[in-house]
Amino acid sequence: MSLKKVAQGLIKKGIEVSEGILNIVEMAFRAYDPCFSCATHRLSGEMPLQVNFRDEDEKIIRTEKRD
């Protein structure tokens, strides 16, 4: 629910999904699993992230990835 609320609050039609927005979405799920938090600082670089954009019928209409 947290991820959904964060994503719906930040990602709007016509707005480019920036690295900052992806970081905020990532923060929403890191709070629930401490392993994600530690892993992001232990590994070199950033943690991979994939965000699927869905329409009102839950069909994936776009995907943004950070490797």
Order of alpha helices (4+ residues) and beta strands (2+ residues): alpha-alpha-alpha-beta-beta
